[in-house]
Amino acid sequence: MPTPHTRRPLAAVAAVAAALVLSACGGSTGTPDQAAAPRTVAHAHGETQVPADPQRIVVLEPVQLDTTVALGRVPVGAAVLNPTASVPAYLGDQARSVTPVGTVAEPSLEAVAALAPDLILGTESRHSALYDGLSAIAPTVFMASQADPWQDNVRFVGQALGADAEAQGLLDRYEQRCDEVATAYGTAGRTAQLIRPRDGQLTLYGPTSFAGSTLECAGFTTPPRDWEDSISVDLSPEFVLDARADLVLVTGTTAGDESVIPPAVSAVRAESFPDLHVVDQSFWITGVGPLGGLTVLDDLERILSGAAA
């Protein structure tokens, strides 16, 4: 549901945006290249003319944040996962300048407008009700869904930025790193399962999830089950043995913090979960994108090599 601020008349939002653009840019409408050669981008909400070389990008999804940073197009603003969250630390110092603009679920139009963006990236499945308000601020393009294969969404961001080849290059490097890990540690034929404890359940992530697809990219196989056309399924603690695999990863806020291991898992750990590790959910779960993928692969290599957390 849109928050109250999203009900502001679009003309008012547009007026705020125009005033901010003028104050930030001295009335300029952009560089000559931007004015002379806008591109038309087809996207989930239609077609939009975007600047040839956008300089002030706002993103509303984690995969869009990760990908823009990886492409060297650090956005001026990004939606975050919850009101107290900041930009993920794994993105490094280069992303410290990014300003939060509300949450992924409920971006703030006022916060977006205050940054005077020249391009906004969002998602139809989450932000369709906000499209008119966002497009009154700046050219806006939407990928279809955050649930689509994340590699496809990386390619979409590359297309929106006119950096198709560069985006594919990021994915190629990710695939290369997967092959390096798989070869170095002989992962073929082994199973792996990521578990996220929450709300008294064990959420298991499948092969189409970000983490699951990265484990499979690195040579592991996810234990088969009915994934119910979803990236994850919830498992009641009494069925804990259904979460077994050769390598089991449990997510927490701090890598190595075994206090987050669910009691049901701890009770049978010695015999049923002998190779279990607690990993950092800030990139294993929410670090969707090429930089997040490389960070997960580095962490996976640390685990497989036996290095300390």
FIPADO-973309 format. One line per field, with one value per residue (C-alpha): residue in one letter; residue number from 1; y negated, z, x negated. Coordinates in nm, 2 decimals. Layout:
<atoms>
voti A	...
drenlum NUM	...
v Y	...
w Z	...
u X	...
</atoms>
This chain:
<atoms>
voti M	P	T	P	H	T	R	R	P	L	A	A	V	A	A	V	A	A	A	L	V	L	S	A	C	G	G	S	T	G	T	P	D	Q	A	A	A	P	R	T	V	A	H	A	H	G	E	T	Q	V	P	A	D	P	Q	R	I	V	V	L	E	P	V	Q	L	D	T	T	V	A	L	G	R	V	P	V	G	A	A	V	L	N	P	T	A	S	V	P	A	Y	L	G	D	Q	A	R	S	V	T	P	V	G	T	V	A	E	P	S	L	E	A	V	A	A	L	A	P	D	L	I	L	G	T	E	S	R	H	S	A	L	Y	D	G	L	S	A	I	A	P	T	V	F	M	A	S	Q	A	D	P	W	Q	D	N	V	R	F	V	G	Q	A	L	G	A	D	A	E	A	Q	G	L	L	D	R	Y	E	Q	R	C	D	E	V	A	T	A	Y	G	T	A	G	R	T	A	Q	L	I	R	P	R	D	G	Q	L	T	L	Y	G	P	T	S	F	A	G	S	T	L	E	C	A	G	F	T	T	P	P	R	D	W	E	D	S	I	S	V	D	L	S	P	E	F	V	L	D	A	R	A	D	L	V	L	V	T	G	T	T	A	G	D	E	S	V	I	P	P	A	V	S	A	V	R	A	E	S	F	P	D	L	H	V	V	D	Q	S	F	W	I	T	G	V	G	P	L	G	G	L	T	V	L	D	D	L	E	R	I	L	S	G	A	A	A
drenlum 1	2	3	4	5	6	7	8	9	10	11	12	13	14	15	16	17	18	19	20	21	22	23	24	25	26	27	28	29	30	31	32	33	34	35	36	37	38	39	40	41	42	43	44	45	46	47	48	49	50	51	52	53	54	55	56	57	58	59	60	61	62	63	64	65	66	67	68	69	70	71	72	73	74	75	76	77	78	79	80	81	82	83	84	85	86	87	88	89	90	91	92	93	94	95	96	97	98	99	100	101	102	103	104	105	106	107	108	109	110	111	112	113	114	115	116	117	118	119	120	121	122	123	124	125	126	127	128	129	130	131	132	133	134	135	136	137	138	139	140	141	142	143	144	145	146	147	148	149	150	151	152	153	154	155	156	157	158	159	160	161	162	163	164	165	166	167	168	169	170	171	172	173	174	175	176	177	178	179	180	181	182	183	184	185	186	187	188	189	190	191	192	193	194	195	196	197	198	199	200	201	202	203	204	205	206	207	208	209	210	211	212	213	214	215	216	217	218	219	220	221	222	223	224	225	226	227	228	229	230	231	232	233	234	235	236	237	238	239	240	241	242	243	244	245	246	247	248	249	250	251	252	253	254	255	256	257	258	259	260	261	262	263	264	265	266	267	268	269	270	271	272	273	274	275	276	277	278	279	280	281	282	283	284	285	286	287	288	289	290	291	292	293	294	295	296	297	298	299	300	301	302	303	304	305	306	307	308	309
v 0.00	-0.35	-0.55	-0.88	-1.08	-0.90	-1.05	-1.40	-1.54	-1.46	-1.82	-1.91	-1.64	-1.76	-2.11	-2.01	-1.80	-2.09	-2.34	-2.10	-2.03	-2.40	-2.47	-2.18	-2.23	-2.61	-2.56	-2.34	-2.06	-1.83	-1.79	-1.84	-1.46	-1.39	-1.65	-1.54	-1.17	-1.04	-0.67	-0.50	-0.21	0.05	0.18	0.34	0.02	-0.10	-0.29	-0.58	-0.82	-0.83	-1.04	-0.90	-0.92	-0.96	-1.11	-1.12	-0.78	-0.66	-0.29	-0.11	0.25	0.42	0.57	0.23	0.08	0.36	0.35	-0.03	-0.03	0.26	0.07	-0.24	-0.44	-0.48	-0.61	-0.92	-0.75	-0.40	-0.24	-0.02	0.29	0.14	-0.21	-0.16	0.00	-0.17	-0.08	0.27	0.27	0.53	0.26	0.09	-0.28	-0.36	-0.33	-0.54	-0.85	-0.68	-0.85	-0.62	-0.72	-0.52	-0.14	0.10	0.16	-0.20	-0.45	-0.82	-1.04	-1.35	-1.18	-1.08	-1.43	-1.59	-1.43	-1.58	-1.25	-1.22	-0.85	-0.63	-0.25	-0.05	0.26	0.31	0.58	0.36	0.00	-0.01	-0.24	-0.49	-0.50	-0.82	-1.00	-0.88	-0.96	-1.32	-1.36	-1.20	-0.94	-0.61	-0.26	0.06	0.41	0.66	0.84	0.88	1.25	1.28	1.45	1.20	1.23	1.11	0.81	0.73	0.73	0.50	0.25	0.26	0.19	-0.10	-0.26	-0.19	0.05	0.38	0.52	0.41	0.57	0.90	0.87	0.86	1.18	1.34	1.26	1.41	1.73	1.75	1.72	1.99	2.22	2.14	2.23	2.55	2.66	2.58	2.76	3.04	2.95	3.16	3.42	3.25	3.10	2.76	2.60	2.24	2.21	1.88	1.91	1.68	1.67	2.01	2.17	2.28	2.10	2.31	2.13	2.31	2.32	2.02	1.79	1.57	1.78	2.11	2.02	1.91	2.24	2.43	2.20	2.31	2.68	2.78	2.93	2.82	3.12	3.19	3.09	2.92	2.55	2.45	2.22	2.01	1.92	2.06	2.28	2.28	2.60	2.67	2.76	3.11	3.18	3.05	3.36	3.26	2.97	3.20	3.16	3.22	2.85	2.65	2.28	2.09	1.72	1.46	1.10	1.20	1.48	1.75	1.65	2.00	1.86	1.82	2.19	2.31	2.55	2.82	2.81	2.80	3.11	3.32	3.13	3.39	3.67	3.49	3.15	3.22	2.95	2.65	2.29	1.96	1.70	1.32	1.27	0.91	1.06	1.42	1.31	0.95	0.89	0.96	0.87	0.92	0.77	0.97	1.28	1.24	1.17	1.49	1.69	1.54	1.64	1.99	2.03	1.93	2.20	2.47	2.39	2.41	2.05	1.88	1.64
w 0.00	-0.07	0.23	0.29	0.12	-0.21	-0.23	-0.28	-0.62	-0.90	-1.00	-0.65	-0.67	-1.02	-0.89	-0.60	-0.84	-1.09	-0.82	-0.68	-1.02	-1.09	-0.75	-0.78	-1.15	-1.19	-1.43	-1.66	-1.84	-1.86	-2.07	-2.44	-2.49	-2.27	-2.44	-2.79	-2.76	-2.52	-2.55	-2.55	-2.30	-2.32	-1.97	-1.76	-1.75	-2.11	-2.29	-2.15	-2.29	-2.06	-2.07	-2.27	-1.97	-1.64	-1.36	-1.07	-1.04	-0.78	-0.74	-0.55	-0.54	-0.39	-0.73	-0.89	-0.62	-0.64	-1.02	-1.05	-0.80	-0.98	-1.31	-1.16	-1.17	-0.79	-0.74	-0.54	-0.36	-0.29	-0.11	0.18	0.34	0.65	0.82	1.03	0.76	0.56	0.24	0.28	0.40	0.15	-0.13	0.03	0.07	-0.28	-0.18	0.14	-0.03	-0.13	0.05	0.17	0.01	0.22	0.22	-0.08	0.01	0.05	-0.11	-0.03	-0.33	-0.13	-0.05	-0.42	-0.55	-0.30	-0.48	-0.82	-1.00	-1.38	-1.38	-1.14	-1.15	-0.98	-1.01	-1.15	-0.90	-0.60	-0.72	-0.99	-0.78	-0.75	-1.12	-1.21	-0.91	-0.98	-1.35	-1.26	-1.09	-1.35	-1.63	-1.46	-1.58	-1.41	-1.43	-1.41	-1.07	-0.80	-0.82	-1.17	-1.22	-1.07	-1.37	-1.59	-1.37	-1.38	-1.76	-1.74	-1.53	-1.79	-2.06	-1.87	-1.83	-2.19	-2.04	-2.18	-2.25	-1.92	-1.73	-1.92	-1.83	-1.46	-1.50	-1.70	-1.41	-1.16	-1.37	-1.39	-1.02	-0.97	-1.19	-0.99	-0.66	-0.81	-0.95	-0.65	-0.40	-0.60	-0.53	-0.80	-0.66	-0.33	-0.19	-0.01	0.16	0.29	0.60	0.73	1.08	1.12	1.29	1.44	1.10	0.89	0.56	0.30	-0.01	-0.34	-0.67	-0.82	-0.52	-0.52	-0.27	-0.40	-0.76	-0.64	-0.46	-0.77	-0.99	-0.77	-0.84	-0.55	-0.60	-0.39	-0.23	-0.44	-0.30	-0.41	-0.42	-0.49	-0.77	-0.52	-0.44	-0.08	0.13	0.51	0.71	1.05	1.31	1.35	0.99	1.05	0.90	0.56	0.56	0.56	0.30	0.27	0.34	0.55	0.59	0.85	0.81	1.09	1.14	1.22	1.05	1.30	1.57	1.65	1.89	1.58	1.51	1.57	1.86	1.63	1.43	1.73	1.88	1.59	1.47	1.54	1.35	1.09	1.03	1.07	0.82	0.93	0.92	1.02	0.74	0.71	0.58	0.47	0.15	0.14	0.15	0.06	-0.14	-0.48	-0.77	-0.92	-0.62	-0.38	-0.58	-0.57	-0.20	-0.14	-0.35	-0.15	0.17	0.04	-0.05	0.31	0.44	0.20	0.27	0.65	0.71	1.03	1.00
u 0.00	-0.14	-0.23	-0.05	-0.32	-0.25	0.09	-0.05	0.08	-0.16	-0.18	-0.31	-0.57	-0.67	-0.70	-0.92	-1.14	-1.17	-1.27	-1.53	-1.67	-1.70	-1.86	-2.10	-2.19	-2.16	-1.88	-2.08	-1.90	-2.20	-2.51	-2.50	-2.53	-2.23	-2.02	-2.12	-2.11	-1.84	-1.77	-1.44	-1.42	-1.14	-1.05	-0.78	-0.57	-0.61	-0.88	-1.08	-1.34	-1.64	-1.96	-2.24	-2.47	-2.27	-2.46	-2.21	-2.05	-1.81	-1.75	-1.47	-1.59	-1.90	-2.00	-1.98	-2.20	-2.46	-2.47	-2.50	-2.78	-2.95	-2.92	-3.09	-2.76	-2.72	-2.36	-2.28	-2.00	-1.87	-1.58	-1.69	-1.54	-1.40	-1.38	-1.69	-1.90	-2.18	-2.36	-2.51	-2.87	-2.98	-2.95	-3.25	-3.36	-3.24	-2.88	-2.90	-2.78	-2.44	-2.15	-1.86	-1.52	-1.28	-1.24	-1.23	-0.86	-0.77	-1.01	-0.96	-0.87	-0.99	-1.32	-1.37	-1.28	-1.52	-1.81	-1.72	-1.77	-1.79	-1.70	-1.50	-1.51	-1.23	-1.02	-0.67	-0.58	-0.66	-0.63	-0.37	-0.14	-0.42	-0.51	-0.33	-0.47	-0.83	-0.81	-0.69	-1.03	-1.26	-1.26	-1.17	-1.21	-1.09	-1.22	-0.93	-0.99	-1.25	-1.17	-1.30	-1.64	-1.88	-2.11	-1.83	-1.78	-2.15	-2.12	-1.82	-2.01	-2.29	-2.03	-1.88	-2.22	-2.34	-2.60	-2.48	-2.83	-2.97	-2.68	-2.74	-3.11	-3.02	-2.81	-3.09	-3.34	-3.09	-3.07	-3.44	-3.48	-3.22	-3.43	-3.74	-3.58	-3.42	-3.76	-3.97	-3.74	-3.59	-3.23	-3.07	-2.84	-2.81	-2.49	-2.45	-2.15	-2.11	-1.88	-1.74	-1.59	-1.29	-0.95	-1.00	-1.05	-1.35	-1.33	-1.52	-1.65	-1.62	-1.82	-1.64	-1.72	-2.03	-2.22	-2.10	-2.19	-2.54	-2.59	-2.49	-2.70	-2.99	-2.92	-2.70	-2.35	-2.05	-1.87	-1.56	-1.22	-0.90	-0.99	-0.63	-0.74	-0.92	-1.28	-1.23	-1.00	-0.94	-1.01	-0.86	-1.13	-1.00	-1.10	-1.45	-1.61	-1.47	-1.72	-2.02	-2.30	-2.67	-2.72	-2.47	-2.48	-2.27	-2.23	-2.27	-2.37	-2.72	-2.92	-3.02	-2.77	-2.63	-2.37	-2.14	-2.14	-1.79	-1.75	-1.60	-1.92	-2.15	-1.98	-2.09	-2.39	-2.66	-2.50	-2.29	-2.46	-2.84	-2.95	-2.74	-2.85	-2.69	-2.72	-2.64	-2.29	-2.37	-2.52	-2.41	-2.05	-2.03	-2.35	-2.18	-2.39	-2.74	-2.92	-2.71	-2.77	-3.15	-3.13	-2.93	-3.18	-3.48	-3.30	-3.22	-3.59	-3.68	-3.45	-3.57	-3.93	-3.88	-3.98	-3.85	-3.56
</atoms>
